[in-house]
Amino acid sequence: MKDYTNEFQLITNALESATKSLAETESSHMHQSFALAKEDWKKAYKYWLSNDSRFRS
């Protein structure tokens, strides 16, 4: 089974970068949308880690 940890981290980094860029340049509505997407992504990532048997001790 493939380990997707690196892929998850790349997507997380991209969302964080986009959120910061929007905070500096775009409307607050777009910034809020990306911030919410980033939080949803982090929740999904944590859920994936907690339910993947490879990460259980």
PEBEL-V945669 format. One record per run of one state. SS is the DSSP state (H for helix, E for strand, C for the rest). FROM is the first residue (numbers start at 0). LEN is the number of residues. If there is no record, write none. Layout:
BEGIN
ss,from,len
SS,FROM,LEN
SS,FROM,LEN
END
This chain:
BEGIN
ss,from,len
C,0,4
H,4,21
C,25,2
H,27,24
C,51,1
H,52,3
C,55,2
END
